[in-house]
């Protein structure tokens, strides 16, 4: 679905993630039908979202709606539905294949990244000031390079390192100056101490000559002889403690020999204790390739297991481009904000968008049997025994006193004509007929003529694959311990059905053999003759069909005269048939 508009559109992401200014912010509520949506499912989503955005009953005290209602779909649009959308110049609802909460729905802590050359002391200070335990290391382009934690810093203090660790870490002199609150009187502050060891010159020059090597860093006091000895032994740096003045002679010799001189007000013990804190964090950080990172679009269900197995306190978050965004921890999973959802034309988990139980369901508008869907909180649930969800939505327009625009009227009328098979389905009620005729008048169409064109557009299946034909209107049901899948296509004449059975039968058998479904049925319904050519494969298929309809399957198919409705005729009969053969 590369060319389809998806839920990841920037404005929808901003609403769901709670970004943007408080003044402009509205929570997005997706109005969505079932998987493999039919015309009623799509048109109901569009029409009800429009009503919710207009209805005065949805306004708050400020005269504004607290939510932004967006029509969505959980599958491909059929040829019939696309014809309807084209006729009334309606955009297809955004595609939403999973409603599960994502990382972007969590509270992400906006911890600023720091450069890898800052000192351990500065990193520690930043953590204390921000009350954080993990500091992200980023480059100038905001790409994550690593992490440093309080534990990493503590370990750097407790581990026993050689006296050359400061140079091994390639410590910038600027870090040393900052850590020791020092001043450089000879040398380049932008230089790096990258050779030699750190020694304390506490002995007289005769002894010092035995343990000072070329390139060393020497910590000493105000003794002229000691400073002179260190320079002559080709030390790269001397650190003079207690703010002692350094003679011009020593400074001149240091310049000539390339020796840096740093003066600090701290005493020798303090300098020896703090010098390791000047090392850059990059020497101790966990680098990018060893990190566990998540993306904004990752589902919380997928990252929860990883977070529980990795004993890290914080996890960095990246955007689509790999840029660093912020940090999350396990406790953020507890406060994740669920997405808001309104279901139309279904109320069963098996038919709903993936991870529907992770969403905050606000309303359900449907005309089917009560299904298996459960909600945590009470919701507005409107279920009426009519032939089409759009019939119910038409009533809600009238109840709310909202005028119906011609394009919305056309969509709702099309849905009623489709679901009731031009008023021929046993599910059709006088309420459906009255609603369709009233909507047709607003839309400026004639029911019978428009419906024939709509069904003809939908029955052109020559360019579709067997999978596309099967799933263009496909629903799953549960009957005891059995999972049933039922697809349906409608047509106006036998010519339109040419070769469909031969093309789709192998695909249906494949569905059953994959163990995904126990029983698969496919209805090829002739609207004019009011009958269905039924293809059926799966567990006890022959026995179920005979018990349900008192007809026998021949080569996997049977013609059922008078059967046109999946909801009111086929499903109840199949349930009865399965119950009879299983004794359940």
C-alpha positions in Angstrom: 0.0 0.0 0.0 2.9 2.3 -0.8 0.7 4.9 -2.5 -2.0 5.0 0.2 -2.4 7.8 2.7 -1.4 6.3 6.1 -2.0 7.2 9.7 1.6 8.3 9.9 0.8 11.7 8.4 2.6 14.4 10.3 -0.6 16.2 11.5 -2.1 13.0 12.8 1.2 12.0 14.5 1.3 15.4 16.2 -2.3 15.0 17.5 -1.7 11.5 18.8 1.6 12.3 20.3 0.2 15.4 22.0 2.7 17.7 20.3 2.2 21.3 19.1 1.0 24.2 21.1 -1.7 23.8 23.8 -3.9 26.3 21.9 -3.9 24.3 18.7 -3.9 20.8 20.3 -6.8 18.4 19.7 -6.9 14.7 20.4 -7.4 12.8 17.2 -10.2 10.2 17.3 -10.2 7.7 14.4 -13.6 6.6 13.1 -13.0 3.2 11.6 -14.8 0.2 10.1 -13.8 -3.4 10.0 -11.0 -5.1 8.2 -11.5 -5.7 4.5 -14.0 -2.9 4.5 -17.1 -2.8 2.3 -18.9 0.3 1.1 -20.9 0.7 4.3 -17.8 0.5 6.5 -16.0 3.2 4.5 -19.0 5.5 4.0 -20.0 5.2 7.7 -16.5 6.2 8.8 -16.5 9.3 6.5 -20.1 10.3 7.4 -19.9 9.8 11.1 -16.6 11.6 11.4 -18.1 14.5 9.5 -21.2 14.5 11.8 -19.0 14.4 15.0 -17.0 17.4 13.8 -20.2 19.4 13.1 -22.6 18.3 15.7 -23.5 20.8 18.4 -23.6 18.0 21.0 -19.9 17.6 20.5 -19.0 21.2 21.3 -17.4 22.3 24.6 -18.0 25.6 26.5 -15.7 27.5 24.2 -17.8 26.5 21.2 -15.2 24.1 19.9 -14.8 20.4 19.7 -12.2 18.9 22.0 -11.4 16.2 19.4 -10.6 16.0 15.8 -12.6 13.2 14.2 -10.7 11.5 11.3 -12.2 8.8 9.1 -9.9 5.7 8.8 -10.0 2.3 7.3 -8.4 -1.0 8.2 -8.0 -2.5 4.7 -8.0 -1.9 0.9 -10.9 -0.1 -0.8 -12.9 -2.3 -3.2 -13.7 -1.3 -6.7 -17.4 -0.7 -5.8 -16.4 1.6 -2.9 -13.9 3.5 -5.0 -16.6 4.1 -7.6 -18.8 5.6 -4.9 -16.0 7.8 -3.6 -15.2 9.0 -7.1 -18.9 9.8 -7.8 -19.1 12.1 -4.7 -15.6 13.5 -4.8 -14.7 12.0 -1.4 -11.2 11.3 -0.3 -10.4 7.8 0.9 -10.0 7.5 4.7 -6.5 7.2 6.0 -5.1 3.7 6.2 -4.6 2.4 9.7 -3.5 -1.2 10.0 -2.7 -1.2 13.7 -4.1 1.0 16.5 -1.7 -0.2 19.2 0.1 2.5 21.2 3.4 3.5 19.9 6.5 5.0 21.5 5.4 8.5 20.3 2.3 8.1 22.5 4.5 7.8 25.6 5.9 10.6 27.7 9.4 11.0 26.2 11.8 12.8 28.5 13.6 15.5 26.5 17.1 15.1 27.7 19.5 17.2 25.7 22.4 15.4 24.1 26.0 16.3 24.9 29.2 16.0 22.9 31.5 13.1 23.5 34.5 15.2 24.6 32.9 16.7 27.8 34.5 15.6 31.0 33.1 13.0 33.4 32.8 15.7 36.0 30.6 17.8 33.7 28.5 14.8 32.8 28.0 14.1 36.5 27.1 17.7 37.2 24.5 17.7 34.3 22.9 14.5 35.7 22.6 16.0 39.1 21.1 19.2 37.9 18.5 17.4 35.7 17.9 14.6 38.1 18.6 12.0 35.5 20.6 8.7 35.4 21.5 8.5 31.8 23.1 11.1 29.5 22.9 10.8 25.7 26.0 11.6 23.6 25.2 13.1 20.2 27.1 14.7 17.4 26.6 18.1 15.8 23.8 16.6 13.6 21.9 15.2 16.6 22.8 11.6 15.7 23.2 9.4 18.8 26.8 8.3 19.4 26.5 6.7 22.8 25.3 6.8 26.4 26.9 7.5 29.7 25.2 6.5 33.0 25.8 7.3 36.6 26.9 3.7 37.0 29.5 4.1 34.3 30.9 7.2 36.0 30.9 5.5 39.4 32.7 2.5 37.9 35.3 4.8 36.4 36.1 6.0 40.0 36.2 2.6 41.5 38.1 0.7 38.9 41.9 0.5 39.3 43.4 2.1 36.2 47.1 2.6 35.3 48.6 6.0 35.7 48.5 6.4 31.9 44.7 6.3 31.8 44.3 10.1 31.3 46.5 10.0 28.2 44.9 6.8 26.9 41.5 8.5 27.1 43.0 11.4 25.0 41.9 14.0 27.6 41.5 17.6 26.2 43.4 20.2 28.2 40.2 22.2 28.3 38.6 19.4 30.4 41.5 19.5 32.8 41.3 23.3 33.2 37.6 23.0 33.9 37.9 20.1 36.3 40.7 21.6 38.3 39.4 25.2 38.1 42.8 26.0 36.7 44.5 28.5 34.4 46.9 27.6 31.6 49.8 30.0 31.5 51.8 28.2 28.9 50.4 26.0 26.1 47.3 25.5 23.9 44.0 25.1 25.8 42.6 23.2 22.7 45.4 20.7 22.9 45.1 17.1 24.1 47.1 15.1 26.6 47.5 11.8 24.7 50.9 10.5 25.7 52.6 9.6 29.0 51.4 9.0 32.5 50.4 11.2 35.5 52.9 11.4 38.3 53.1 13.3 41.6 56.5 15.0 42.2 56.7 14.8 46.0 60.5 13.9 46.2 63.6 15.9 45.5 64.9 16.2 41.9 67.5 13.4 42.3 64.6 11.0 42.9 62.2 12.5 40.4 64.7 11.8 37.6 64.1 8.1 38.1 60.4 8.0 37.6 59.5 11.0 35.3 59.5 9.9 31.6 59.1 11.8 28.4 55.6 13.1 27.8 54.4 12.6 31.4 52.1 15.0 33.3 53.6 16.0 36.6 51.7 17.3 39.6 53.8 19.4 41.9 54.1 22.4 44.1 55.9 25.7 44.1 59.4 24.3 44.2 61.6 25.8 41.5 63.9 22.7 41.4 61.0 20.3 40.9 59.5 22.4 38.1 62.8 22.7 36.4 63.5 18.9 36.7 60.1 18.0 35.2 60.7 20.3 32.2 64.2 18.9 31.7 62.9 15.4 31.8 60.7 16.4 28.8 57.4 16.2 30.6 54.5 17.3 28.4 52.6 19.1 31.2 53.2 20.3 34.7 50.4 21.2 37.1 51.4 23.6 39.8 49.1 23.4 42.9 47.9 25.9 45.4 48.0 28.7 42.9 51.8 29.1 43.3 53.4 31.6 41.0 55.6 30.3 38.2 58.7 32.2 37.4 59.4 33.7 34.0 62.4 31.5 33.6 60.3 28.3 34.1 57.7 29.7 31.7 60.3 30.5 29.1 61.9 27.1 29.4 58.5 25.4 29.1 57.7 27.2 25.9 61.1 26.3 24.4 60.6 22.6 25.4 56.9 22.4 24.4 55.8 21.8 27.9 52.3 23.0 29.1 52.0 24.7 32.4 48.7 24.7 34.3 48.2 26.5 37.6 45.3 25.4 40.0 44.3 26.7 43.4 43.7 23.1 44.5 46.2 21.2 46.6 48.1 18.1 45.4 45.6 15.6 47.0 42.6 17.3 45.4 44.3 17.4 42.0 45.3 13.7 42.2 41.7 12.8 43.2 40.0 14.9 40.4 42.3 14.5 37.5 40.6 11.3 36.3 37.3 13.2 36.3 38.6 15.4 33.4 38.7 12.4 31.0 36.2 12.6 28.2 33.0 10.6 28.4 33.6 9.0 25.0 36.2 6.8 26.7 33.6 5.3 29.1 30.3 5.6 27.1 28.5 2.7 25.6 28.7 3.3 21.9 25.9 3.4 19.4 26.3 -0.2 18.0 26.0 -1.6 21.5 22.8 0.3 22.5 19.2 -0.7 22.6 17.3 2.1 20.8 13.6 2.4 19.8 11.9 4.5 17.1 8.9 6.8 17.5 6.8 4.5 15.4 7.6 1.3 17.3 4.6 -0.3 19.0 4.8 -0.5 22.8 3.7 -4.1 22.7 6.9 -4.9 20.7 9.3 -3.0 22.9 7.8 -4.1 26.3 9.5 -7.5 26.2 12.9 -6.0 25.2 12.7 -3.5 28.0 11.9 -6.2 30.5 14.9 -8.3 29.5 17.5 -5.5 29.3 18.5 -4.2 32.7 18.9 -0.7 31.6 17.3 2.2 33.4 16.7 4.4 30.2 16.4 3.8 26.5 17.0 6.4 23.8 14.4 7.2 21.2 15.1 8.0 17.5 12.9 9.5 14.8 12.5 8.1 11.3 15.7 9.8 10.2 17.7 8.3 13.0 17.9 11.6 14.9 17.9 11.5 18.7 14.6 12.6 20.3 14.7 11.8 24.0 14.6 9.0 26.6 12.1 6.6 28.0 12.1 4.2 31.0 10.0 1.2 32.0 7.7 3.4 34.1 6.7 5.3 30.9 4.9 2.2 29.7 2.5 2.6 32.6 1.4 6.1 31.6 1.2 5.5 27.8 -1.7 7.4 26.3 -4.0 5.1 24.4 -5.4 6.2 21.0 -9.0 7.2 20.7 -11.3 5.1 18.5 -14.9 5.0 17.3 -15.9 1.7 15.7 -18.5 1.6 13.0 -20.1 -1.3 11.2 -18.6 -4.0 13.6 -18.1 -4.9 17.2 -16.0 -8.0 17.1 -12.3 -8.2 17.9 -11.6 -10.6 15.0 -12.9 -8.0 12.5 -11.3 -4.9 14.1 -8.1 -3.2 13.4 -5.1 -4.9 15.0 -4.5 -4.2 18.7 -8.0 -2.7 19.0 -8.0 -3.7 22.7 -5.0 -1.4 23.3 -7.1 1.6 22.2 -9.6 3.8 24.1 -12.9 2.9 22.4 -15.2 5.8 22.8 -18.3 4.7 20.7 -19.6 1.8 18.7 -22.2 2.3 16.0 -23.3 -1.0 14.4 -26.1 -3.1 13.0 -24.7 -6.6 13.5 -25.0 -9.2 16.2 -23.2 -8.5 19.5 -19.7 -9.8 19.2 -16.7 -10.5 21.5 -15.4 -7.0 22.0 -15.0 -5.8 25.6 -14.2 -2.4 26.8 -12.6 -1.2 30.1 -14.9 1.8 30.5 -18.5 2.3 29.6 -19.0 3.5 26.0 -21.8 4.9 23.8 -23.0 1.8 22.0 -25.8 2.1 19.4 -26.9 -1.1 17.8 -30.0 -1.3 15.7 -31.5 -4.2 13.7 -31.4 -2.4 10.4 -29.8 -3.2 7.1 -26.9 -0.7 7.1 -24.9 1.3 9.6 -25.4 4.4 7.5 -29.1 4.1 8.2 -28.3 4.6 11.9 -26.0 7.5 11.1 -28.7 9.1 9.0 -31.0 9.0 12.0 -28.3 10.6 14.1 -28.0 13.5 11.6 -31.7 14.1 12.1 -31.5 13.8 15.9 -28.7 16.3 16.1 -30.4 18.8 13.7 -27.4 18.7 11.3 -28.0 19.4 7.6 -26.7 16.7 5.4 -24.5 17.9 2.5 -25.2 16.3 -1.0 -21.9 14.5 -1.0 -22.3 13.0 2.4 -25.9 12.0 1.5 -24.6 10.3 -1.6 -22.1 8.3 0.4 -24.7 7.1 2.9 -27.3 6.3 0.3 -24.7 4.2 -1.6 -23.9 2.3 1.5 -27.5 1.5 2.2 -28.1 0.4 -1.4 -25.0 -1.8 -1.2 -25.7 -3.4 2.2 -29.4 -4.1 1.4 -28.7 -5.2 -2.2 -31.0 -2.5 -3.6 -33.6 -3.4 -0.9 -33.6 -7.1 -1.8 -31.7 -8.4 1.3 -33.8 -9.9 4.1 -31.8 -7.5 6.4 -33.5 -4.5 4.7 -36.1 -2.7 6.8 -38.6 0.0 5.9 -36.3 2.4 7.8 -33.5 1.6 5.4 -35.7 2.2 2.4 -37.0 5.5 3.7 -33.5 6.6 4.6 -32.0 5.7 1.2 -34.8 7.5 -0.7 -34.4 10.6 1.4 -30.7 10.6 1.0 -31.0 10.0 -2.8 -33.1 13.1 -3.1 -30.5 15.2 -1.3 -27.7 13.7 -3.4 -29.6 14.0 -6.7 -29.5 10.4 -7.7 -32.0 7.6 -8.6 -31.6 4.6 -6.3 -32.1 1.7 -8.8 -30.1 3.2 -11.6 -27.2 4.3 -9.4 -27.0 1.0 -7.6 -26.7 -1.0 -10.9 -23.8 1.2 -12.0 -22.2 0.8 -8.5 -22.5 -3.0 -8.5 -21.3 -3.3 -12.1 -18.2 -1.3 -11.1 -17.6 -3.6 -8.2 -18.1 -6.9 -10.1 -15.3 -6.1 -12.6 -12.8 -8.6 -11.1 -10.9 -9.5 -14.2 -7.7 -7.6 -13.1 -7.8 -8.7 -9.5 -5.9 -11.5 -7.9 -7.7 -14.3 -6.1 -6.5 -12.8 -2.8 -7.8 -9.4 -3.7 -11.2 -10.9 -4.7 -11.5 -12.9 -1.5 -10.5 -10.1 0.9 -12.4 -7.2 -0.7 -15.3 -8.0 1.6 -14.2 -10.6 4.1 -15.2 -11.1 7.7 -14.1 -13.6 10.4 -16.5 -15.1 13.0 -16.2 -17.5 15.9 -18.5 -20.5 16.3 -17.6 -22.3 19.5 -14.0 -23.3 19.1 -14.0 -22.8 15.3 -12.8 -19.8 13.3 -14.8 -19.1 10.2 -14.0 -16.7 7.4 -16.7 -15.6 4.9 -16.1 -13.4 1.8 -18.8 -12.1 -0.5 -19.0 -10.5 -3.9 -22.2 -9.3 -5.6 -23.0 -9.2 -9.3 -25.9 -8.4 -11.6 -25.6 -11.2 -14.2 -23.9 -14.6 -14.7 -21.5 -13.2 -17.3 -19.8 -11.1 -14.6 -19.0 -14.3 -12.7 -17.1 -16.0 -15.6 -14.1 -18.0 -14.3 -14.2 -16.6 -10.7 -14.9 -20.0 -9.1 -11.9 -21.6 -10.8 -9.6 -18.8 -9.8 -10.6 -18.4 -6.2 -11.1 -22.0 -5.1 -7.3 -22.8 -4.8 -6.8 -19.7 -2.7 -9.6 -20.7 -0.3 -8.2 -24.2 0.1 -4.8 -22.6 0.9 -6.4 -20.5 3.7 -7.7 -23.7 5.3 -4.5 -25.7 4.9 -2.6 -22.8 6.6 -4.6 -23.6 9.8 -5.5 -19.9 9.9 -9.2 -20.7 9.6 -11.2 -23.9 10.2 -13.9 -23.2 7.6 -13.8 -20.8 4.7 -16.9 -19.8 2.7 -17.2 -17.5 -0.3 -20.5 -16.1 -1.4 -21.0 -15.1 -5.1 -24.4 -13.4 -4.8 -26.7 -12.6 -7.7 -28.6 -9.6 -6.8 -31.2 -9.8 -9.5 -32.0 -13.6 -9.1 -31.6 -13.3 -5.3 -29.4 -16.3 -4.8 -25.8 -17.2 -3.9 -23.3 -19.6 -5.4 -21.4 -20.7 -2.2 -17.9 -22.1 -2.3 -16.9 -23.8 1.0 -13.8 -25.6 2.2 -12.6 -26.7 5.6 -13.3 -28.8 8.6 -16.5 -30.9 8.2 -17.5 -28.5 5.4 -19.9 -31.1 3.7 -21.6 -32.0 7.0 -21.9 -28.3 8.1 -23.5 -27.2 4.8 -25.9 -30.2 4.8 -27.0 -29.5 8.4 -27.3 -25.8 7.8 -29.1 -25.7 4.4 -30.1 -29.4 3.7 -28.0 -29.2 0.5 -24.9 -31.1 -0.6 -21.6 -29.6 -1.6 -20.4 -30.8 -5.0 -16.8 -30.1 -5.8 -16.7 -27.6 -3.0 -19.7 -25.5 -4.0 -23.5 -25.3 -3.8 -26.2 -22.9 -5.0 -28.4 -21.5 -2.3 -31.6 -19.9 -3.7 -32.9 -17.0 -1.7 -29.7 -16.7 0.3 -28.2 -13.2 -0.2 -27.3 -11.9 3.3 -24.2 -13.0 5.1 -25.3 -11.4 8.3 -28.9 -12.5 8.6 -29.0 -15.8 6.5 -25.6 -17.4 6.0 -23.9 -16.9 9.4 -26.9 -17.9 11.6 -27.4 -21.0 9.5 -23.7 -22.0 9.6 -23.7 -21.5 13.4 -26.7 -23.8 13.7 -25.1 -26.4 11.4 -21.9 -26.4 13.4 -23.8 -26.7 16.6 -25.7 -29.7 15.3 -22.7 -31.7 14.1 -20.6 -30.9 17.2 -23.4 -31.2 19.7 -22.3 -27.9 21.3 
